[in-house]
Amino acid sequence: MPHTLVRALDEATTDPALVRARRGRVWKAPQIADADARRGRVWKGVPPTGRLRMIGSLAAAATLGLMAAGAFAIAELDDGPTVERIDPAELPAGSMYHVVDQVGARALWERGVTGTGVNVALIDTGVAPVAELAGQVVAAVDLSADAVVPSQVHVDQHGHGTHLAGIIAGRTPGAVPSGSADRPDQFLGVAPDAGIVSIKVAGRDGVTSPATVLAGIDWVIGNADQFDIGVLTLAYDATGADAMTRAALSAAVERAWDAGIVVVVASGNSGTGSDGLAAPADNPFVIAVGGVEVTDAGFEPAEFTSRGDAARRPDVAAPGAHVRSLRAPGSAADVEHPEGYVDEQLFLGSGSSQSAAVVAGVAALLLDADPSLSPDQVKAALVSSAVPAGDDELVGAGVVSAPAALDADTTGAEQTWARTPAPQLPMPATTGVMTVRLDPNSSSWMSSSWMSSSWMSSSWMSSSWMSSSWMSSSWMSSS
């Protein structure tokens, strides 16, 4: 597996210090003023001239690894540019404008709770260099085979990671959460002031190995304090994995939970007739999320969401059907599923992945409001305040409600489930390791050359992910 290359920037140095670590490739944005909060954002300071945004240049061909290497100010105008006004009633239920209201996120924004100071780790397919994520991604590591390809390192070639990152914390540059009800033309994720830490473990074909995913989880645990990670989102279906692999994955998410990280996972897309949740959603400690869709009658379990059983059901649910989130231009989803295309910015996706991303954003809001909350307390708040939505083996306690969860009493909340023994899995063989140095003077991240069709084979990995799948049941045109 590729070595780690860490890019750490600070105010005291002009040349980035490259620090070799164990695996993959990482960059970190400079820490700037007003970073005294428990999980402070690297761009937290707001100078008089406007909100300071961190973006950066890309190595060789617009590598996303330097999105946080530079900075520029975005002026916040009172009314913004002249735009064609959109009637919210004309937007479909799966638009993020409506999704944030379906879980009550906008009500928290109006109270000043927007996810500030909380970074969400996303173990997935990376993120695309789109405008709505340029100021949101605060750090990234690439553990995939793409890490040796300068034009592909960190960049989402698949489309899944970008879609989820948008749901969690995407943001139109310059958009202001408060007062956003009057700007349905702008894109805002559930926690628009939270940051994304992208851990890329798969490339264009979505193939990875159990060991790579476990390495990603361990990387998050080991770097949570440095990168201010409060929430981890994992949207895999490892149901077909052997018992040892499932146990190793379960033990890994427990380690993250014990480290103080709220772990949010997708329950699975096996359908309402299935029996049992996917791994690692079957672990009782984490927050397992089922999917609902919005109908004229209200929330209903989505047809894709997996049914739990007597041993384990979903904890909560969230909207996950026909969600309009960010498109990764040129990605596998974009090219192979034109039916999902909405416009240059947006793409349609459905699955418990999308539902998990919504709940990850809500968890970030709760930690913004009260950084002292433990993972057990965050889970208790979400479960105890959820809105019932039908069969609890499909949706658990119901659909999350951010305002109700914020006001929930979680005094004494503590989980005491039996722990999962941690078997040791063999690590994948490594061939063709290449160390890529990042050039601070390279071209802008907006370069279109990231869409190169070249692909580094993932055959170096010892095994695929045991027939698992990314938990987006479909990319579709229906709304």
VEXNU-250484 format. One record per residue (C-alpha): y, z, x. Coordinates in steps of 0.25 Angstrom, whole numbers, plus 5000, padded with zeros to 4 digits. Each point is the difference from the previous one (the first is absolute). Layout:
Y_Z_X $
...
END
This chain:
5000_5000_5000 $
5014_4997_5006 $
5007_5011_5007 $
5012_5007_4995 $
5014_4996_5004 $
5010_5009_4996 $
5015_4996_4999 $
5009_5013_5000 $
5015_4998_4999 $
5010_5011_5001 $
5015_5002_5001 $
4999_5004_5015 $
4993_4987_5005 $
5004_4986_5000 $
4987_4994_5004 $
4988_5004_4991 $
4989_5008_5006 $
4986_4995_4999 $
4990_5010_4999 $
4985_4997_5000 $
4992_5008_4989 $
4986_4998_4995 $
4999_4989_4991 $
5008_4989_4993 $
5015_4997_5001 $
5012_5009_4995 $
5015_5000_5000 $
5009_5011_4996 $
5014_4999_4995 $
5011_5008_5007 $
5003_5014_4995 $
5015_5001_4995 $
5009_5010_4995 $
4997_5009_4988 $
4985_5001_5003 $
4998_5015_4998 $
4992_4999_4987 $
4985_5002_5001 $
4997_4985_4999 $
5013_4994_5004 $
5002_4985_4999 $
5004_4993_5012 $
5012_4993_4993 $
5003_5013_4992 $
5015_5000_5005 $
5010_4993_4991 $
5012_4996_5008 $
5013_4998_4993 $
4999_4985_5001 $
4987_4999_4993 $
4986_5004_5000 $
4993_4998_5013 $
4988_4992_5000 $
4990_4998_5011 $
4994_4986_5002 $
4996_4993_5013 $
4995_4988_5007 $
4986_4995_5001 $
4992_4997_5013 $
4998_4985_5003 $
4999_4995_4985 $
5007_5010_4991 $
4990_5012_5002 $
5003_5011_4990 $
4998_5010_5011 $
5015_5000_5003 $
5005_5002_4986 $
5005_5013_5004 $
5005_4996_5014 $
5015_4997_4996 $
5010_5004_4989 $
5010_4994_4992 $
5009_5006_4989 $
4999_4995_4985 $
5013_5002_4993 $
4998_5007_4986 $
5010_4993_4991 $
5003_5007_4987 $
4995_4988_4991 $
4992_4992_5010 $
5001_4984_5000 $
5001_4992_4988 $
4986_4999_4993 $
4995_4994_4988 $
4997_5012_4991 $
4986_5002_4995 $
4996_5006_4987 $
4990_5011_5003 $
4993_4997_4987 $
4997_4987_5005 $
4992_5005_5012 $
4985_5002_4999 $
4994_5014_5000 $
4995_4997_5014 $
5013_4998_5006 $
5004_5012_5009 $
5013_5002_4992 $
4991_5005_4989 $
4988_5006_5008 $
5010_5010_5006 $
5004_5004_4986 $
4986_5001_4995 $
4997_5011_5010 $
5014_5006_4999 $
5005_4997_5014 $
5013_4995_4996 $
5003_5014_4994 $
4998_5006_5013 $
5009_4990_5007 $
5011_5004_4991 $
4998_5015_5005 $
5001_4995_5014 $
4985_5000_5003 $
4997_4987_5006 $
4989_5002_5011 $
5010_5003_5011 $
4993_5007_5012 $
4986_4996_4996 $
4993_4989_5007 $
4987_4994_4994 $
4989_4995_5008 $
4993_4988_4995 $
4986_4996_5006 $
4999_4986_4996 $
5003_4985_5004 $
5013_5002_5006 $
5014_4996_4994 $
5007_4987_5000 $
5014_4999_5006 $
5007_4999_4986 $
5014_5004_4997 $
4996_5011_4991 $
4992_5007_5011 $
5009_4997_5012 $
5007_5014_4998 $
4988_5007_4995 $
4989_4999_5011 $
5003_5011_5010 $
4987_4999_5008 $
4988_4991_5002 $
4987_5000_5007 $
4990_4988_5000 $
4985_5003_5002 $
4996_4987_4995 $
4995_4988_5008 $
5014_4994_4998 $
5006_5010_5010 $
4997_4990_5011 $
5008_4989_4994 $
5015_5001_5002 $
5003_4992_4987 $
4991_5009_4991 $
5001_5014_5006 $
5004_5009_4988 $
5002_4989_4991 $
4993_4999_4986 $
4992_4987_5000 $
4992_5005_4988 $
5011_5004_4990 $
4994_5013_4995 $
5007_5010_5009 $
5014_4993_4997 $
4997_5001_4985 $
4997_5015_5001 $
5012_5003_5010 $
5009_4994_4990 $
4995_5009_4989 $
5002_5012_5008 $
5013_4998_5007 $
5005_4986_4999 $
5015_4999_4999 $
5010_4988_4998 $
5010_5002_5012 $
5012_5007_4995 $
4993_5005_4987 $
5004_5014_4995 $
4990_5008_4992 $
5010_5007_4992 $
5006_4991_4990 $
4988_4990_5002 $
4998_5000_4985 $
5011_4990_4999 $
4994_4991_5011 $
4987_4994_4996 $
5002_4989_5009 $
4998_5009_5012 $
4986_5004_5005 $
4997_5015_5002 $
4987_5006_5003 $
4996_5014_4994 $
5006_5008_5012 $
5011_4990_5005 $
5005_5010_5011 $
4986_5003_5005 $
4995_4993_5013 $
4988_4992_5002 $
4991_5002_5012 $
4990_4988_5001 $
4987_5001_5006 $
4994_4986_5000 $
4984_5000_5000 $
4997_4986_4995 $
5005_4986_5002 $
5001_4988_4991 $
4985_5001_4995 $
5001_5014_4997 $
4989_5004_5009 $
4999_5013_5007 $
4990_5010_5005 $
4997_5014_4996 $
5004_5005_5014 $
5013_4993_4999 $
5004_5007_4987 $
4996_5013_5006 $
5008_4997_5012 $
5012_4997_4991 $
4998_5014_4993 $
4999_5007_5013 $
5013_4993_5005 $
5007_5005_4988 $
4996_5014_5001 $
5003_5000_5015 $
5014_4994_4998 $
5004_5006_4987 $
5010_5009_5006 $
5006_4990_5009 $
5002_4990_4989 $
5003_5009_4989 $
4988_4996_4992 $
4999_5008_4987 $
4991_4991_4992 $
4988_4991_5003 $
4996_4989_4991 $
4986_4994_5001 $
4995_4989_4991 $
4986_4996_5004 $
4987_4999_4992 $
4989_5005_5009 $
4990_5002_4989 $
4989_4991_5007 $
5001_5007_5013 $
4988_5008_5005 $
5000_5015_4999 $
5004_5003_5014 $
5013_4991_4999 $
5004_5006_4987 $
4998_5014_5005 $
5009_4996_5012 $
5011_4994_4992 $
4999_5012_4991 $
5001_5010_5011 $
5012_4992_5006 $
5008_5001_4987 $
4997_5015_5000 $
5006_5001_5014 $
5013_4993_4996 $
5001_5009_4987 $
4998_5013_5009 $
5011_4995_5009 $
5010_5001_4989 $
4999_4985_4996 $
4999_4996_4985 $
4989_4990_4999 $
5001_4990_4989 $
4988_4991_4998 $
4996_4989_4990 $
4989_5003_4990 $
4994_4987_5001 $
4999_4987_4992 $
4986_5000_4995 $
5004_4999_4985 $
4999_5010_4989 $
4985_4998_4999 $
4998_5005_5014 $
4995_5013_5003 $
5006_5008_5012 $
5012_4999_5008 $
5001_4992_5013 $
5001_5007_5014 $
5009_5007_5004 $
5005_5002_4986 $
4987_5008_4997 $
5005_5011_5010 $
5005_5011_4991 $
5011_5004_5009 $
5008_4987_5000 $
5008_4995_4988 $
4992_4989_4994 $
5008_4990_4991 $
4995_4992_4988 $
5007_4988_4994 $
5007_4999_4987 $
5008_4988_4993 $
5011_5001_4991 $
4998_4995_4986 $
5008_5000_4987 $
4992_5013_4997 $
5003_5006_5013 $
4991_5003_5012 $
4986_4995_5000 $
4989_5001_5011 $
5000_4986_5007 $
4988_4992_4999 $
4998_5000_5015 $
5001_5015_5002 $
4987_5007_5005 $
4993_5010_4991 $
4998_5014_5006 $
4988_5009_4997 $
4996_5014_4998 $
5002_5002_5015 $
5013_4994_5002 $
5010_4993_4991 $
5014_4995_5004 $
5011_5011_5001 $
5011_4992_4994 $
5004_4986_4996 $
5012_4990_5002 $
5004_4986_4996 $
4993_4990_5008 $
4998_4988_4991 $
5009_4987_5002 $
5009_5007_5010 $
5011_4992_5006 $
5002_5004_5014 $
5003_4994_5013 $
4994_4986_5004 $
4996_4998_5015 $
5003_4985_5002 $
4989_4992_5006 $
4990_5011_4998 $
4986_4998_4995 $
5003_5005_4987 $
5013_4991_4999 $
4992_4988_5004 $
4987_5002_4993 $
5005_5006_4987 $
5012_4991_4996 $
4998_5006_4986 $
5006_5013_5005 $
5013_4994_5004 $
5012_5005_4992 $
5012_4995_5009 $
5004_5000_5015 $
5000_5015_5000 $
4989_5005_4991 $
4985_4999_4997 $
4991_5005_4990 $
4989_5010_5003 $
4991_5009_4992 $
4990_5011_5004 $
4999_5014_5003 $
5006_4998_5014 $
5013_4997_4992 $
4998_5013_4992 $
4998_5008_5013 $
5013_4994_5006 $
5008_5005_4988 $
4994_5014_5001 $
5003_5000_5015 $
5014_4997_4997 $
5001_5011_4990 $
4994_5010_5010 $
5011_4996_5010 $
5010_5004_4989 $
4994_5013_4998 $
5000_5003_5015 $
5014_4996_5001 $
5004_5010_4989 $
4992_5011_5007 $
4995_4997_5014 $
4992_5014_5000 $
4990_4995_4990 $
4986_4999_5005 $
4990_4988_4997 $
4993_5010_4990 $
5013_5003_4993 $
5004_4985_4999 $
4987_4997_4994 $
5001_5012_4990 $
5014_4996_4996 $
4995_4985_4997 $
4988_5004_4993 $
5005_5011_4991 $
5012_4992_4995 $
4993_4987_4998 $
5001_4993_4986 $
4987_4998_4994 $
4996_4985_4999 $
4986_5000_4994 $
4986_5002_5007 $
5001_5010_5011 $
4989_4993_5007 $
5009_4988_5002 $
5014_5006_5001 $
4997_5015_5003 $
5011_5009_4995 $
5009_4988_4997 $
5012_4992_5005 $
5008_5007_5010 $
5014_5005_4996 $
5010_5002_5011 $
5010_5009_4992 $
4989_5009_4994 $
4993_5001_5014 $
5013_5004_5007 $
5001_5011_4989 $
4985_5005_5001 $
4997_5014_5005 $
4990_4998_5011 $
5000_5015_5005 $
4987_5003_5006 $
4994_4986_4999 $
4988_4999_5010 $
4988_4991_5000 $
4987_5007_5005 $
4990_4988_5000 $
4988_5000_5009 $
5004_4993_5013 $
4994_4986_5005 $
4992_5001_5013 $
5006_4989_5009 $
4989_4991_5006 $
5004_4992_5012 $
5001_4985_4999 $
4998_4990_5011 $
5014_4993_5004 $
5000_4985_5000 $
4999_4992_5012 $
5012_4995_5007 $
5002_4986_5006 $
5012_4992_5004 $
5010_5013_5000 $
5014_4995_5003 $
5012_5009_5002 $
5013_4994_4993 $
5013_5005_5005 $
5012_4999_4991 $
5012_4993_5004 $
5013_5007_4994 $
5008_4987_5002 $
4990_4991_4993 $
5003_4993_4987 $
5004_5006_4987 $
4989_5005_4990 $
5005_4990_4990 $
4994_4989_5008 $
4990_4992_4992 $
4991_4997_5011 $
4991_5012_4995 $
4994_4991_4990 $
4992_4993_5011 $
4986_4996_4995 $
4993_5005_5013 $
4990_5011_4998 $
4993_5009_5010 $
4985_5001_4996 $
4996_5014_4996 $
4986_4998_5006 $
5003_5011_5010 $
4998_5010_4990 $
4986_5006_4999 $
4998_4999_4985 $
5008_4997_4988 $
5004_5010_4990 $
4987_5001_4993 $
5003_4990_4989 $
5012_5008_4996 $
5013_4993_4994 $
5014_5003_5000 $
5003_5006_4986 $
5008_4989_4994 $
4991_4995_4989 $
5008_4987_4999 $
5013_4992_5003 $
5003_4994_4987 $
5011_4993_4992 $
4999_5007_4987 $
5011_5011_4997 $
END
